């Protein structure tokens, strides 16, 4: 079964969401704090994707 372009894009975003903040860059936050923020942002994005799919399925 072929994946739709939007599904491929969502999977790519979810797979690379934790790479948003480069860990080699100077920052005000420690590496541990950055990692926690990256995980939070990834989970928030995942929740939005699931909600959107649920609403789309309910509307169909």
Secondary structure as the mmCIF struct_conf table of DSSP 4:
data_model
#
loop_
_struct_conf.conf_type_id
_struct_conf.id
_struct_conf.beg_label_comp_id
_struct_conf.beg_label_asym_id
_struct_conf.beg_label_seq_id
_struct_conf.end_label_comp_id
_struct_conf.end_label_asym_id
_struct_conf.end_label_seq_id
HELX_LH_PP_P HELX_LH_PP_P1 UNK A 2 UNK A 4
HELX_RH_AL_P HELX_RH_AL_P1 UNK A 5 UNK A 16
HELX_RH_3T_P HELX_RH_3T_P1 UNK A 17 UNK A 19
BEND BEND1 UNK A 20 UNK A 21
TURN_TY1_P TURN_TY1_P1 UNK A 23 UNK A 24
BEND BEND2 UNK A 25 UNK A 25
BEND BEND3 UNK A 28 UNK A 29
HELX_RH_AL_P HELX_RH_AL_P2 UNK A 31 UNK A 59
#
